[in-house]
Amino acid sequence: MQDGKVIFVTGKRGSGKTTWLKNEIDRQRRVLVWDWRGEYSLPPIQLPELLTVLHSDSFCRSYRPNYHADLLTQFNQLAYAILHMASARNFSLVIDEAYLVCPGPNDEGELGKLIRLTRPKNINLYLSSQRPCKVPGIFRSEADEWKVFALHNPPDLQVIREMFGEPVAIATKKLQQFQYLSLSC
């Protein structure tokens, strides 16, 4: 049995990261997207439908939380369900703008549990964020792969510099739309 991976996808608005994720989703047969903004044109599901969907051989669905309610609470409910369902295995979970569902500084929350506990269930996690500096380092450091699109904000570039060095930070500033660096940790 394969172990799931954690892939961190980052880049400024309009750099191409969502397009890359949509292309990646198209190549997979079992995908669920935490689509807080409604950017993915996938059929939405609600929490009660999750068990049925996870029993399917193939699915490409989105979970669209109520934007006007607490996003962290809604994400935690979804993550808790995924962590505790025996059928929650062998699929990919895309978490768009992961910083929105990061817990407080002294709490790993459900996101941390997903990162730690889904690997043996072969669940690939795609953490996407325009602002890598807003995603706690403990979560960034768990990524097996990084897809880095253009970044320009100094705190975000500092994250890249600390993770991969000055030459990568310089290269990141020069990337054009849809160009990215594929990096391993």
N, C-alpha and C positions, 0 to 999 in steps of 0.2 A: 504494500500500500504506500502510496506517495504521501509526503507531508505537504501541507499547504504552505504557501509563501505569503510574505507581506511585501507589497510593492507600493512605494511612496511616489506619487505623481504630483509635481509642483511646477508652477509657472504663473506669471502674471496674467491678469485678465486679457483674453484675446490671443494668448500665446499658442494655443492649440491643444492644451491638455484634455479638454472635454471631447474634442474631436478624436484624439488618440484613444481615449477611454471608450468612446462609442465604437470605434473600429475594433478594439480589443474585445468588446462585448459581442460584436457580430461573429467573432471567430469561436465563441464558446457556446456550449449547449445548455448550461445550467448557471444562470446569473440572476442575482437580486441586487438592485441598486437602491441605496438610501438616497432618494431624490427629493431633497428638501425644497428645491427651487422649481421643480417641474421641468427640467431641461431635457430629460430623456423621454423619447416618445415610446415608452414601453407600457403595456397594460398595467395599471396599478392594482395592488392588492391591499387588503387590510389584515391586521394581525390574525383574526379568526381563520382566514384562508391559508395561512402560512403552512400548516401541516399538510394540507392537500397539495399545495404547490411543491413542497419539498419531496413528496412521494412521486412526482412526475419524472419521467425519464429526461425530459427536456423542458426548460422554462427560461424565459427572459422577461422578468417582471420588475416593477419598481414599487417601492414602498414610499408613499408621499405623505409625510406627516402634516398635521394641521400647522401651517406656518404661524398662526396667531397664538398657538399654545406653546408650552415649554418644549423646545426641541430636544433638550438633553433627556427629559423624562420619557418622551416618546421613543427616542433612540434606545434608551436603557431597557424599555419594555421589549423592543424588537430583539436587541442583543440577548437579553435574558432568555427569550423564547428560543433563539437559535442555539444558545449554549445548552439548553436543557431538553431539546428534542432529539431523540435517537436518530430520526431521519435527516437531521441537519448535518449532512456530510457530502463531500464531493461536489462542491459548487464554488462560485466566486461571489464575493460580496463587495460591492463598490460603495465606499463611503465618501460622498461628495462633501467638500469643505469640512474635513475631519475636525478642524479646530472648534467647530460649533458644538461638537459632542464630547469634547475632552472634559474630564472631571476636574475638580479642584486640585491644587498642588500636592496634597498629601493623600490622594485617593486615586487608585488606578481605575475605578469605575468599571462599567461594563465594557468600554472600549479596551481597556487593559486586559480584561479577562478574555475578550475575543482574541486579542493578539497572542496571549499566552496559551489559550486552550483550544483554539481551532486548528492548529497545525496538525495534530494527529488525526483530526477528522477530515483532512484534505480540503479545508476551506481556504481558498486564496482570498486575501484581503487586499483591496486596492484603496489606499488612503490618498485622497486628493485634497490639495489645498493651495490657494493662491498665496498664502502667507505661511511658509514653513516655520517662521519664528514663533507663530502662535500655537503650534503643535508642540506639546512638551517633549523635551529631548528624550525622555524614556521611551516614548512611542516612536520617535524618528529613528532611534538607535536600533529598534527591532526590525527595521526594513531589510529585506534580503536584496532588493533591487530598488534603484531610484531612476525615475524618468524625469529629468530636469529640463524644463522649457525656460524661455527667457525670464529672467528676474531683474529688477532694477532697484528695489527698495533696499537700503543699506542693512537693516537688521536681517532681512531674508538672505542677502548675499553673505552676511557673516555666518549664518548657519551652514551655507555651502562651503565657505572657506574652512570652517572648523571641521566639517565632515570629510572634505575631499581635497583641501589645499587651495592655495592662491591661484594656480593656473586654471583650475576648474571654475573658480569664482569669476575670473576674468573672461573665460570662454562663455560662461552663462550670460554675462551682460551683452555679449556680441551675437547671441542667437537670434535668428529671424523667426517670424511666425511659422509654426509647424516644425521647426527644427528643435531637436532635443538631444541631450546627452543621456546615454544609458549607462548607469554606474552600478557597481556592486559594492557592498560593504564587507 
